[in-house]
């Protein structure tokens, strides 16, 4: 019965509110079981399989009505979410998990609704569309239902609904003020807070519909404002980053410190990483290859993070002419947990299969780099071509785009602009 221990802990630690009908509470007990446990105990919880329903896995029978539903933890999620959802921890962690997942899951038109329900004064749920149906994800109950059924079953009363763009602005404001304790106030009074703050020049962005010439909703898909990144800080204690990646990052910030798997080979004049599962590779530090003290200082600190898109271009232009011939600015992404990626830019030299990554202060074999950081390349632009792109797209057309967009879409932009080059001449 070991596999059912989470459900037992959940039942033993949760204080049932007398207002909650016990038959309804059974649904929450049911979703705390593992998939195997659910199959065994179906009849005990007024639940049957929804054999002919393509949108849901189960049907809950309650007061003469049927409520189709699915269990949220059966979806593709981080392992930590699966663990939380099958325990009483889901009641403690639901606030930040809902905000994070509403921003990172692949959902159509996701919104967060805050309201009160049969059980709670404040309840937070995710509303989205799937197969033409409005659905609800309730993290604290580990279930998915149609919005109509959920609102009826739990007597849910909406107090406010916030979009992904609203969540981005809320996150920005909390970060700006360095104050995270009033999250419920932000969620409840979003419009009032935004209207009041936007009267000040420094918060006028709250009314703007575009960032760097792009619709805000599209802007959130990439870079430092990626929808998988705001509220990502709540994942810090659940980080999927392997110890080896953390070790490499710590070492490249401070190579004087001792490292478990990294050493220096005097004969080869290179650093060596050797680890049982990952294997072996040699590497250099970019900070050791430059004589510029200011650049060295940045590379050996946390200041190197956050500007990879522009730094990759600077690094590419600084290469020797011979290396430039086969060098590329590569835009892509790397995994930060089981489901989320971080958009990133680096430099590759094809002739010697080498990667130069400013953010990680490292020069290493490309194949090992892709394996270590679980890299997914998206665009690859020759360094020499990028110089033309910057001249035409930025200087001639004066579009004022973020360097990231030049790295990812610069080639396409340049081709389009060249067809109509005279229009953009100053």
C-alpha positions in Angstrom: 0.0 0.0 0.0 3.1 2.3 -0.1 1.9 3.9 -3.3 -1.2 5.2 -1.5 0.7 6.9 1.4 0.3 10.4 -0.1 -3.4 10.0 -0.1 -3.4 8.8 3.5 -1.3 11.7 4.6 -3.6 14.1 2.7 -6.7 12.6 4.4 -5.1 12.6 7.9 -3.9 16.2 7.8 -6.8 17.9 6.1 -9.5 19.4 8.4 -12.8 18.9 6.8 -15.0 22.1 6.9 -18.5 21.2 8.0 -19.9 23.3 5.2 -18.3 21.0 2.6 -20.6 18.0 1.8 -18.6 14.9 2.5 -19.7 13.4 -0.8 -18.2 16.3 -2.6 -15.0 16.1 -0.5 -14.6 12.6 -1.7 -13.7 13.9 -5.1 -10.7 15.7 -3.6 -9.6 12.5 -1.8 -9.9 10.6 -5.1 -7.6 13.0 -7.0 -4.9 12.6 -4.3 -4.4 8.9 -5.3 -1.9 7.7 -7.9 -3.3 6.6 -11.2 -3.3 2.9 -10.0 -5.0 3.8 -6.7 -7.7 5.6 -8.6 -8.5 2.6 -10.7 -8.7 0.4 -7.7 -11.0 2.7 -5.6 -13.3 4.1 -8.3 -16.6 2.8 -6.8 -15.8 4.1 -3.3 -15.7 7.7 -4.5 -18.8 7.9 -6.7 -16.6 7.9 -9.8 -16.7 5.9 -13.0 -14.6 6.0 -16.2 -15.7 8.4 -18.9 -15.3 5.8 -21.7 -17.1 7.7 -24.4 -15.9 11.2 -23.5 -12.8 12.4 -25.5 -12.3 15.5 -23.3 -12.3 13.9 -19.8 -11.2 10.7 -18.2 -13.7 10.3 -15.3 -17.3 11.1 -14.3 -18.2 12.1 -10.8 -21.8 11.3 -9.7 -23.2 13.9 -7.3 -26.7 14.7 -6.2 -28.3 13.1 -9.3 -25.9 14.9 -11.8 -22.8 13.8 -13.6 -19.7 15.9 -13.7 -17.0 14.8 -16.2 -13.4 15.6 -15.1 -9.8 14.7 -15.5 -6.9 14.6 -13.0 -4.5 17.5 -13.5 -1.4 15.5 -12.4 -1.9 13.1 -15.3 -0.9 15.9 -17.6 2.7 16.5 -18.7 4.0 18.5 -15.8 7.2 18.9 -13.7 7.9 16.0 -11.4 7.6 18.4 -8.4 4.1 19.3 -9.5 3.1 15.7 -9.7 4.5 15.1 -6.2 2.7 18.1 -4.8 -0.6 17.4 -6.5 -0.8 13.9 -4.9 -0.4 15.2 -1.4 -1.8 17.8 1.0 1.0 20.2 -0.1 -1.2 21.2 -3.0 -3.2 23.4 -0.6 -0.1 25.2 0.6 1.6 25.6 -2.7 -1.3 26.3 -5.0 -1.0 30.1 -5.2 2.5 30.3 -6.8 2.1 27.1 -8.8 -1.1 28.4 -10.4 0.6 31.7 -11.4 3.6 30.0 -12.7 1.7 27.3 -14.7 -0.8 29.8 -16.1 2.2 31.5 -17.7 4.1 28.4 -18.8 1.7 25.7 -19.8 0.8 25.4 -23.5 -2.8 26.6 -23.0 -5.1 28.5 -25.4 -6.2 31.9 -23.9 -5.1 31.2 -20.3 -6.5 33.4 -17.6 -6.4 33.3 -13.8 -9.7 33.7 -12.0 -9.8 34.7 -8.4 -13.0 34.2 -6.5 -14.7 32.5 -3.6 -16.3 29.1 -3.5 -18.1 26.6 -1.4 -14.8 25.8 0.4 -12.7 28.9 0.3 -12.9 32.7 0.8 -10.2 33.1 -1.9 -9.8 30.5 -4.6 -7.5 30.7 -7.6 -8.1 28.7 -10.8 -6.9 28.7 -14.4 -9.4 29.1 -17.2 -8.5 28.1 -20.7 -10.0 26.7 -23.9 -9.6 23.3 -25.4 -11.5 21.7 -28.2 -13.8 24.6 -28.2 -14.7 24.1 -24.6 -14.0 26.5 -21.7 -12.2 24.5 -19.0 -10.9 25.0 -15.5 -7.7 23.8 -13.8 -8.0 23.8 -10.0 -4.5 23.1 -8.7 -5.6 22.7 -5.1 -8.1 20.0 -6.0 -5.9 18.5 -8.8 -8.7 18.4 -11.3 -9.8 19.7 -14.7 -13.5 20.3 -15.5 -15.6 22.4 -17.8 -16.0 25.9 -16.5 -19.8 25.5 -16.4 -19.6 22.3 -14.3 -16.9 23.5 -12.0 -18.7 26.8 -11.2 -21.9 24.9 -10.5 -20.4 22.1 -8.4 -18.3 24.4 -6.2 -20.5 27.4 -6.4 -17.6 29.5 -7.6 -18.1 33.2 -7.6 -15.7 35.3 -9.8 -14.2 38.3 -8.1 -11.6 39.1 -10.9 -10.0 37.6 -13.9 -6.5 38.4 -15.0 -4.8 37.7 -18.4 -1.3 36.5 -19.0 -0.4 40.1 -19.8 -1.8 41.3 -16.5 0.2 38.6 -14.7 3.4 39.9 -16.5 2.6 43.5 -15.3 1.9 42.3 -11.8 5.2 40.3 -11.7 7.0 43.4 -13.0 5.5 45.6 -10.3 6.2 43.2 -7.5 9.8 43.0 -8.7 10.0 46.8 -9.1 8.8 47.4 -5.6 10.6 44.3 -4.2 7.4 43.4 -2.4 5.7 40.1 -2.9 3.4 39.9 0.1 0.4 41.7 -1.5 -0.1 39.3 -4.4 -3.8 38.8 -3.5 -4.4 42.5 -3.6 -2.8 42.7 -7.0 -5.0 39.8 -8.2 -8.2 41.2 -6.7 -7.8 44.9 -7.7 -5.8 44.6 -10.9 -7.7 47.2 -12.9 -7.8 49.8 -10.0 -4.1 49.4 -9.3 -3.1 49.6 -13.0 -5.3 52.6 -13.6 -3.9 54.5 -10.7 -0.2 53.7 -11.3 -0.4 54.4 -15.1 -1.1 58.0 -14.3 2.6 58.3 -13.4 5.1 58.5 -16.2 7.3 55.7 -14.9 4.3 53.3 -15.1 2.8 54.5 -18.4 3.8 51.1 -19.9 0.8 49.6 -18.1 -1.4 51.2 -20.8 0.9 50.5 -23.8 -0.1 47.8 -26.2 3.3 47.3 -27.8 6.9 46.6 -26.7 9.7 47.1 -29.2 7.1 47.3 -31.9 5.5 44.0 -31.1 2.1 43.3 -29.6 2.7 42.7 -25.9 1.1 39.2 -26.0 3.6 38.2 -28.7 6.5 39.8 -27.0 5.9 37.5 -24.0 6.8 34.5 -26.1 10.5 35.1 -26.2 13.5 36.3 -24.3 13.7 37.7 -20.8 10.0 38.3 -20.9 9.2 34.8 -22.0 5.9 33.4 -20.6 7.9 30.5 -19.1 10.1 32.9 -17.2 8.0 35.4 -15.2 7.0 33.8 -12.0 9.8 31.3 -12.8 11.5 32.3 -9.5 9.0 30.3 -7.6 10.6 27.2 -9.1 14.0 28.0 -7.6 13.6 25.4 -4.9 12.3 22.9 -7.4 15.0 23.6 -10.0 15.7 20.7 -12.4 19.2 22.0 -13.1 21.6 19.1 -12.6 24.2 19.5 -10.0 26.8 19.3 -12.8 25.4 22.4 -14.5 25.4 24.3 -11.3 28.9 23.1 -10.7 30.0 24.4 -14.1 28.3 27.7 -13.6 29.8 28.2 -10.1 33.3 27.3 -11.4 33.2 29.6 -14.4 32.3 32.4 -12.0 35.1 31.6 -9.6 37.7 29.2 -11.1 39.9 29.6 -8.1 37.6 27.6 -5.9 38.0 23.8 -5.8 35.5 21.8 -7.8 34.5 18.2 -7.5 34.5 17.3 -11.2 36.6 20.1 -12.7 40.4 20.3 -12.7 43.2 22.1 -14.7 45.6 20.2 -17.0 48.9 22.1 -17.2 50.1 20.1 -20.2 47.0 20.8 -22.3 46.6 24.3 -20.8 42.8 23.6 -20.5 40.3 22.8 -17.9 38.9 19.2 -17.7 35.5 18.1 -16.6 35.1 14.4 -15.8 31.9 12.9 -14.4 30.7 9.3 -14.3 27.3 9.8 -16.0 28.1 12.7 -18.3 31.5 11.8 -19.5 34.6 13.9 -20.2 35.4 17.1 -22.0 38.0 19.9 -22.0 37.1 23.6 -22.0 38.5 27.2 -21.7 37.1 30.2 -20.0 36.4 33.3 -22.2 37.7 35.4 -19.3 41.1 33.7 -19.8 41.2 34.5 -23.5 40.6 38.3 -23.2 42.9 40.9 -21.8 40.1 43.4 -21.2 39.9 43.7 -17.4 36.3 45.2 -17.5 35.1 42.3 -19.6 36.9 39.8 -17.4 35.2 41.3 -14.4 31.8 40.8 -16.0 32.5 37.3 -17.1 33.6 36.3 -13.6 30.4 37.5 -12.0 26.6 37.2 -12.2 26.5 40.4 -14.3 27.2 38.2 -17.3 23.6 36.9 -17.2 20.7 38.5 -18.9 22.4 40.1 -22.0 23.2 37.0 -24.0 21.5 38.2 -27.2 23.7 41.3 -27.6 26.8 39.8 -26.0 26.8 36.9 -28.6 26.9 39.5 -31.4 29.7 41.4 -29.7 31.6 38.1 -29.2 31.0 37.1 -32.8 32.4 40.4 -34.1 35.5 40.0 -31.8 36.5 36.7 -33.4 39.6 36.5 -35.6 38.9 36.8 -39.3 39.8 33.2 -39.9 37.2 32.0 -37.3 34.6 34.4 -38.5 34.3 32.6 -41.9 32.6 29.6 -40.2 31.1 31.3 -37.2 27.4 31.6 -36.5 25.2 33.5 -34.1 22.8 30.7 -32.8 19.5 31.5 -31.2 17.8 28.7 -29.4 16.7 27.5 -26.0 17.8 25.2 -23.2 15.9 23.3 -20.6 15.4 24.7 -17.1 13.1 21.9 -15.9 11.0 19.0 -17.3 8.7 21.3 -19.4 10.2 24.8 -19.5 12.9 26.3 -21.7 15.0 29.5 -21.5 15.6 31.4 -24.7 19.3 32.0 -25.2 21.9 33.0 -27.8 25.5 31.8 -28.2 28.3 31.6 -30.9 29.3 28.5 -32.8 32.4 27.9 -34.9 31.6 25.1 -37.4 35.2 24.4 -38.5 36.3 23.2 -35.1 32.9 22.2 -33.6 33.2 24.8 -30.8 30.7 26.9 -28.8 31.5 30.2 -27.1 28.8 31.1 -24.5 29.2 34.5 -22.9 26.6 33.9 -20.2 28.4 30.8 -19.0 31.9 32.2 -19.6 32.8 29.0 -21.5 34.4 27.7 -24.7 33.7 24.1 -25.3 32.9 21.3 -27.7 29.6 21.9 -29.4 28.3 18.3 -29.0 29.1 18.3 -25.3 27.5 21.7 -24.9 24.3 20.6 -26.4 24.2 17.5 -24.2 25.1 19.3 -21.0 22.5 22.1 -21.3 19.9 20.1 -23.4 20.1 22.6 -26.2 17.4 23.1 -28.9 18.8 25.4 -31.7 16.1 27.5 -33.5 18.1 29.9 -35.8 21.6 30.0 -37.1 23.0 33.2 -38.7 26.5 33.6 -40.1 28.5 36.2 -38.1 29.5 38.0 -41.4 25.8 38.1 -42.4 24.8 39.4 -39.0 27.0 42.4 -39.6 24.9 43.2 -42.7 21.7 42.6 -40.8 22.6 45.1 -38.2 23.6 47.6 -40.8 20.3 47.3 -42.9 17.7 46.4 -40.2 19.0 48.6 -37.4 21.0 51.4 -39.0 19.3 51.9 -42.3 15.7 51.0 -41.4 16.1 52.2 -37.8 13.6 49.7 -36.5 15.0 49.8 -32.9 14.5 46.1 -32.3 15.8 44.1 -29.4 19.0 42.2 -30.3 17.1 38.9 -29.7 14.8 39.5 -32.7 17.8 40.2 -34.9 19.3 36.9 -33.9 16.2 34.9 -34.4 14.6 36.6 -37.4 17.3 38.9 -38.8 17.8 37.0 -42.1 14.1 37.1 -43.0 13.9 40.8 -42.0 16.9 41.7 -44.2 15.5 39.9 -47.2 12.2 41.7 -46.9 13.9 45.1 -46.4 16.3 44.6 -49.3 13.3 44.2 -51.6 12.1 47.7 -50.5 15.4 49.1 -49.5 14.8 52.7 -50.7 11.6 53.1 -48.6 13.7 52.7 -45.4 16.6 54.9 -46.3 16.9 58.0 -44.2 
